[in-house]
Amino acid sequence: MNKYILTKIVIPIFIVTFSSFSFSQDDPSGNPEGDTTPDGSSQELAQSVIKKREMVVTANPLATAAGERILRKGGTAVDAMIAVQTVLSLVEPQSSGIGGGAFVVYYDAWRDKTITIDAREKAPSAATEDRFANAGGFIGAWQSGLSVGVPGVPRMMEFMHDRYGFLPIRKLYRPAIRLARNGYPLTQRTSDQVANLLAFNDRFGRSCDDRLFFRDPTAFEYFANPDCTAKPAGTIIKNPEYANTLRTLRRFGSDGFYKGEIAADIVAAVQGDLNIPGDMSIEDLANYNVVVREPVCIDYRGHNVCGMGPPSSGALAVGQILGILENFDLSDKDPLDVDAVHLFTQAGRLAFADRGRFVGDPDFVTVPTEGMLNKDYLATRAALITDTDIGTASAGTPPGDFDPSAPDTRTKESGTSHVSIIDRYGNALSMTTTVESSLGNGVMVRGFLLNNQLTDFSFAATGSDGLPIANRVQPNKRPRSSMSPTIVFDKRGRVEIVTGSPGGSRIIGYTAQSLVNMIDFDLDPQEAINVPHYMNRNGRTDLEDPIPGITWDYDAESLAVALRERGHSNPDVPFDDREVGIIAQTSGLSIIQVQQRKRRHYGYYYHYYRPKTVLIGGADKRRDGTVGGR
């Protein structure tokens, strides 16, 4: 077992015990009576949760409970992640599952090393650049076998457990197997999303008997009533097939998924899709492996912010936003100050411009990772920002090598969940996991849904200038992602913040804003989550419509007017109709902050040990987020 506490007596005449020290009693959770908004009003909002030893934050209370149970049994952060992921696959199928993929940023405290794990789905070996040419646009591609990438989650769980797990795998699958066998209550969020997708059939001229959405009879029976209505929230759902799938994984490891009967059923479902058949093969599944990649890090005001590099654009785009903002002083502003919002949105424009041109699977394209985060380069990008909106930004020319490529401005991504964990041994894990769009491609195999991850590729192979698009479809390639699992370290290299969010391409803005809220505005995790969102993905500036009891209350329209006066607009519509959007922005931030507690020294006698810490957690109530631990 990892040993993290080293006790040493400096002057052996007198031994000062661990309990002889007292720590600052400052409440790190902020105002216990409720958050105070910029206008001074008080709201009964969620407050940060404080634990001393270990913590897990997820977007679903059943998943959080499963992770907490594993941590209490002495499990590592990786052990807890496996329990959480297998439960999420069952109770939050619209967002993630073993039929999808994930990115993991992991800090191994025993080795004092940070790694990132690429478990992104891969295109089949038969994929071609014109894959979606005849799919009928995004909807047709989404609801088809063409969209399914080779899943990465089962291989990732085994890979991580082999290296960083402690408890036997049978204990980690047990919570999900019990829930699948005994039943769990359908959440309102899942029911609502099922209802939304069923309603799309009418919009596309389909009847209940001729469905595009939920065309798979197994998925339809599982989620819907015979009259094409969604099963209501609270319905007890049992999934014995999923329990059997986990038993297979428990017995045979990930080969039980990537080879044999489960693999054959996945291939049959993809190749036999009732809309458009796909071309995934048995060999594609058997050949899948996760990739260990170096973390991508940037120093932001003395904090080392580390995340997932390509094929994710997360760490690069979050890093560019922070690196650009570092050229401005935010210390005299508050989170909803018009100047702060303006600067953040302009940094977002510039980061998304570079993201669209340069980022793709690094096994296929040369990505200028170091150049994109070069401080001098980011200073030149920051110099483009004025007091007025810069409009649609063009990509810059970062130092270093990169492939000539055309911009890809697509931002469609969704169907994602995020998990943050710190265990008693000091290990930290940030994982964003996904099936891409809501409920993946809508086809269920062996109790889990298939993903539609390949729609994250560009649908075009070349740009208008004839240059290839970095994120074009190619065989065995991984599509670009916006998932941004992040771990932040302090000046002494200690874990300070674990954060990340679902939300498609908005993940980048959600994650970056959470860091700005904590580092620049000194908010605790829950306060950082409760701040209304704002961002610009190099298009329209969007503000979050405040949610009573969940976000700070603020005058969104007044802020929008102030931004319009600075030229903020949607460049894709006529000038007279341009405006700032005030919309729902459903993040799912899961944040843990490690606070170092102060100690007192008594005379010349010292007791040396691992610094005493407390863990402060925040969970996003825009979804069903909860914090667990002890």
N, C-alpha and C positions, 0 to 999 in steps of 0.2 A: 504494500500500500504506500502511496506517496506520503512523504514526511515533510511537512512544511513549517513545523514549529521547532526552532532551535533555542534551547535554554542554556544560558551561560552566565556564570558568576564572575564578575570582574574582581571584586574584593571579597574573598571567601570568609571574612570575619562574621558577616551578617547576611542572611539570605532573605531577600525580599520576594515574597510570593506573588504570583500572578494577580491575586485579589488585592494586593497592597496598592495597586495603581487605580486612580480614578480618572475618568474620562470626561470630556466636555459634555454637559447635559443639554447642549443646544438641540432643539428639535429640528432634525434635518428635513422634516416633511412639510415645512412651510406653515401657513396659517391654519390651525386646526378647525377654525370656524367656517372655512370656505374660502375659495379663491376670490381675490379682489380684482376686478376688471379695471382697465385704465381710467374709467370714469368714476371710480371709487365705490361702485355698487358691489354688494356681496352676493354670491351665488352659492347654493348648496351643490358644489361640484365634488367629484371624486377626489380623494386625497391619496397621496403616496403611502405605500405600505412599507413598514420597516421590519427587517429580519436581521438576525445576527450571524447565521451560519451558511445558509444556502437559499437559493431563490430560483423560481421558474415563472415566466410570464408567457401566456399564450392567448390566443383569440377565442378560446372556448373553455368554460369551467371544468368540463369533464376531462379535457386534455391536461389542463393545469393540475387537476387532482391526481391524475395518473403520474405526471412528472414529479409532483411533490412526494407521492408515495415511494417512488423509486429513490429519490434523494434521501428520504428518511431511513431507508434500508441500507444506506451507505453507498449507493450508486454514484457514479460519476455523472458529469454533465452529459456525456455521450449516452450513458445508460438511460438517463431521463429523457433525452431527445428521442430515442427509439420508442419508448413508451408513449411519448406525446405524439409523434408522427403516426404511429399505428392507430391511435385513437382519433386523431384529426381526420384520417382517411375514412373513418367510419362516420363521425358525427358532424364533420364539416366538409362533405364531399364536393361542394361547389368550389372549394378553394385549393385543396391539396389532396395528395393520396399516394399510395404505393404505385399507382399507374402514371405518376408524373415525375418531376425532377426537382432538384434543390441545389442551392449553393450554401456552403457552410464556412464560416470563419471560426477557427478554433484556437484558443490559447491553451497550450499544454504547460501548466505551472511547474511540473516536475522537471521538464527540460528547458523551461523559460523560452519557449518557441511558439510562434504563431504560424499556422498554415491555413490555406484555403482549399476547400474540396469542391471540385467541379463535378456535380452529378446532373448536369444539364442533359436533356434528351438529345438524341442524335437523329439526323435524317437517315432513312434507309439507304443502302448501298446502290439501289436502283434510282434514287432521286435525280432529277435533272433540273436545270435552271428555269425551265418553263413549266414547272410542276403545277402551278395554279392558273395557267393561262386559260383553261376552259372550265374552271370551277364555278363561274358565275359570280365572282367577287368574293368578299370576305365571308359572307354568310354561307355560301355554298361550300367554300373551302373548310370553314370551321366544322360544319355538320357533315363530315365525310371521313373516309379512311385516309385521304391524302394528308390530313393534318396531324396524324398520330406520329409522334417521335418515339424512338426506343426509350422506355422509362429508365430513370437513373436511381430512384429512391431505394429500392431493395438492395442494390449493389452498394450504395453509399452506406446504408445502415450496417451491413456486414463489415465493410471496410473499416468504418469508424470503431465498431465494437471490437474487432480483432486487435486494434492498436490502442484504444483508449477506454475500453469498457472494463468493468469489474464484475458486476453481477452476471449470473448465467442468463443466456438469452431467453430461456423459458419464462423467467420472471418478468422480463421486459415486455413480452407479448401478452402476458396474462390479463392486464386490464382491458385491452381491446377485445380479446377473445371472449371475456366474460360479458362485456357490453354487447357484442355482436350476438352472442348466444341468448342472453337474457332480455335484451331489448334496451333501447334508450329513447327518450322523448325527442321527436323532431323539433328543431329550433324554428323560431319565427323567421330567422334570416334564410334558412334553407327553404322553408315553405314559400316564402315570398319570391325567391329566385326561381323556384320551380314554376310558380304561377306566371312569372314574367316570361319565361321561355315558352310555356304552353300558349300564352297569348300571342306570341310571334307567329304561330301557325295560322291564325286568322289574318294577321297582317300580310302574310305571304300567300294568302288564298288557299291555304291547306285546311282540310277538314280534320276532325278527330280521328277518322279512319285512314286518312292519308297524311300522316304527320311527317314533317321534316325534323322538328324538335321533338325529342323522345321517340324517334322512329324505331329505336331498339325496344322490342316488346318487354324485355327483362327490366330495363331501366324505367319504362313507363309504368309497369306494374309496381315497382318498388317505390316510386316517388308520387304517382298520380292515382286518382280515382278513375273508374271506368268512364265517367262522363267528361273526362279531360279537365278536371279541376285538380289543383294540388292538394295533397293530403295536408290537413291543417296542423299547425304547430301543436305540440303536445302528443301527437299520435305516437304510440310506442312502435318503434321500428326494430325488427329483428333481422339479422343478416347471417344466417348459418354458413352460407358459402364463403363469406369473408373470414369467418372463424376458421373454416377448413383451410383457406389459403394461408393464413398465419400459421396454422399447425404444420403445413407443408414447409414453410420457410423455417420454422423452428426445428424441424427434423432434418431437412436437407440443405439448409443455408440458402443463399441467394440463387444457387444453381437450380433449386426447386422452382424458382420463378422464371429464370432465363433459359431453362432447358426443360424438356419433358412436357407434361400435359398442359400446364398453365401457359407455357410459351406457345404451344400448338393452338390453344384456344384464343390467345391474343392475335396470332397471325390469321386465324380463320375469321375473327371478327373484323379485322382491318381489311382483309382481302374480300370479304363478303359484305362490306358496308352497303346498306340499302339505298344510300344516296349515290356516292361515288366510291368505288373500291380503291383501296390503297395498295401498296406494293411492299410492305414490310415482310421480311422473311425470317425463318427460324435462325438462319445464320446471323442476321442482324442482331437478334436478341442474345444469342450465345456469345457474340464478340464484344458486347458492351463492357466497358470498364470506366470507372471514375478516374479523374485526373487530379493529382496534387499540384497546385500552382502556388507560386509565391504571392503573398499578400501585396496589395497596392496601398501605399501609405503616403500621407502628406502631413507635414507639421502645420497645425493651425493654432496660432497664438500660444505656442508652447505645449500643445496637446498633439500626440501622435495618433492620427485618425487612420485606421487600417480597415480595408474592405476587400471585396471580391473584384479581381480584375477581369479582363476579357476571357470568355465571351460575354460576361456581364459588363454593361456600361456603368454599373452602379458606383464603384469606387472612383472611377475616373470622373464621372459627372458630379458626384457629391464633392470630390476633392477639388474639382475646378471651381465649383460654386464657392466653396470655403476659401480657396486660394485667391480668388478674385475679391471676395469680401474682405480679406485680410488687409487689402490696400485702403480700407476705409475704417474710420473710427465709429463704432456702434455703441460705445460705452455711455454716451449721454442720451441714448434713445430707449424707447420701450418696444416690445414686440409688435405693436400695431401702429407705431409711428409711421407716417406716410413716407418719410425718408428711408426708414429701414425696409419697408415693403418695396419701395421703388428699387433700392439697391439689390435686394434679393431677387426680384423678378428680372432685372437686367443681367445679373450673373447667371440666372437660369437660361436666358436667351442664348448667351454666349456658350455655355456648357452644352446645351442641346444642339447647337450648330456643329460643334466639334464631334459630339457623339454621333450625329447622323452621317458624317462623312468618314470617320476613321475607324469606328469600332465594329469588329466582327470576331469570329472564331480565330484565335491567334495561331491555331494549327493550319489555317488556310490563308490568312492575310497578315501582313506586317502592321501591327498597331503601335503608334508612337507613344507608348505608355509613359515613359519617363519624360518625354518632351511635353506631353499634354499637362503634366503636373509641374513643369519647370517654373520656378518662382518668377524668373525674369519674363518668361513668356506670358504668365498669368498677369503680370504687372502691365504688359502692353495691352492685354485684353481689357483689363480694368480701366485703362486710360480711354477706352472707347465710350465709357459710361459718362453721361452728362446729367443735367437736371431733368431732361426730357427723355421719353421712351426712344430707344435707338431703333425701334422697328425690327423687322426680321433680320437677324444677324447672319452673317456668312461665317463659314469655318475659317479659322486662322491657319497659320503655317507653323506648327510646333517644331522645335528642333528634333533631329533624329530621323531615322529612316521610316518611311511608310509607303504603302502602295498607292499609286494614283487611283482615285476612286471618285465616284459621283455621290452626292448627298442622298440619304434615305431619310425622309422626314416623317415616316409612319410612327405613330405613338400608341397604337392599339395594343394593350396588354391588360389582363385582369386575372381573376381566379387564383388568388395567392393568399398565403398565410405566413406569419412570422413568429419565431420562437426565440426567446432569450433566456439563458440559463447560466448560473454560477453555482458550483458545488462547494462542499465543505473543504475540498483540497486546494481550492484556488483556481481550478480550471474554469474557463469561460467559453461559452458557445453562443454564436449568433447564426441562426439559420432562417433563410427565406425559402419556402417550399411552394410548389405550384402545380396546377393542371392546366394553366393558361386561362382560357375563358371560363365563365361560370359553368360548372359541371362538365368541364373538359369538352370532349366531342360528343358527349351524350350517350355513349355506348358502354354498357356494363359487362365486365367479364369476371367471373369467379368472385363476385361481390364487391369489386372496385371499378371505378370509372377510368376509361382511357383518356389521355390528354389530347389537346389539339395544339401542342407546342410549336409545330412547324409553321403555323400562321404568324409566328413572330419573325420569320424571314421576310425580306422584301419580296413582294410579288413580281417585281421587275428585276431583270438581271443587269440592266445598264441604265444609266441616266440619260437625260436629254443631250448631254455632251458626248455620248458614246462611250464614256468610261464605265468600267464595271462597278457595281455597288458592292461594298465590302460585305454586307449582310445578305447577299443573294443566296439562293438555294444551291447547295452542292452535295454530292453523296457523302455520307458519314460526317457531315458538318453539324455543329451545334449552333442554333440560332442566337442572335444577340438578345440580351435580356436587360431589364432595368433593376432587377433585384439587387438590393444594397445592404446585405448583412454587414454590420460594422462593429468593431471593437476599438475603443479609444484608450490610450495609455497616457499616464501622467509623465512628468519630467523625469521621474525615477524608473520609468518602465513598468509601473504597476497598472493593472487593469483599473480603469476609471469609469467607463461607460460601455454598456452593451445595448445596441439599439438596432432598429430595422422596422420595416412595415410592409404589408401588402399594398396593392393599389395600382398595378400596372405601371405605366411610365411615370405616374405621379409619385411612385415610391421614392424617386430621386429627390423630389422636393420635400416630401414628408420627412425623409431621413435627414437631409441637410438642415431643414428648419428645426428639427428636434435638437440637433447639435448647437445651432446658433442660439436657440432658446436657453440651453443649459450653460454654454460656455460664455456667450456674450451678455446674456440677460440674467444669468445666475438663477435660473428656475430649477426646481427639482423635477424629477421625471414626470410626475403626474401633471404638474403645472405646465411643463413643456408640451405635453399631449393636449391639454385643455385649451391651449391657444388656438384660435381659428387659423386655418391654413390659408396660404396665398402662394401663388407660383406663376411662372410663365415658361412654357415648353417651346419657346420661340414661335409663339402664335399669339393667342389672346391671353391677357392677364386675367387670372381667375381668383376671386376671393371666396372664402367659404361662407355659406349661409349659416349663421349661428344656430346652434341646437340648444334649446333651453335645458338646463340641468346637465349638459354634457360639455359644451364649450363656453368660453368666456362670452358674455354678452357684449356686443359692440355695434356701433352704427355702420353697418356695411355699406349702405348707400352713400353716406358722407365720405367714407374712405374711397369709394369708387369714383365719386365726383372729383375728389382731390387728385386721384390718379389720372382721370380723363384730362384734367387741366394740365397735366404733365405729358399729354400726348398718348397715354396708354390706350390701345385700341386693338381690334382684330384686323390685321392687314388683309384678310381674305374677303372682306365685305366692303361695299361702297362707303366712302368717307362719312357721309351723313348718318349712316346706321352703325358706325363703329361704337363699341362700348366695352366696358369691363364686365366680365361675367361674375355673377353672384350665384354660386351653385353649391350643391352638396359635394363634399370631398371626403369619401368614406375611407379614411386611413384605418390602420389596425396596428398602431405602434405598440411595441413591447419593449420597455426600457428598464434597465437595471443600472443604478449608479452605486459605485463603491466609495464610501466616504471614510477617510482615514480619521480615526478618533485621536484626540490629543491625550497625552499622558503627563503626569507630574513626576518629577525626579525628587528623591528624598536624600539630601546630603550628597555624599560621594558614592552612594551605593546604587547600582544600576542593575536592572534585570532585562536582558536582551531576549527578544522573541519576535515572531512575525507580528507586524503592526496590527493592533486591534482595529477592526473595521466594522461598519454596519452596511447592510445592503438596503438600498432604497428603491422600490419598484413602482412603476406606473404602467397601467394597462388601459388600452383605448376603449372607451365606452361607446364610441361610434359603432363598434362591433360588440362582441360578447367577451371582451378581454377581462382576464382575472390574474391576480398575483398569488402565488403560493410559496411556501417555504417555512423556515423556522430560524 
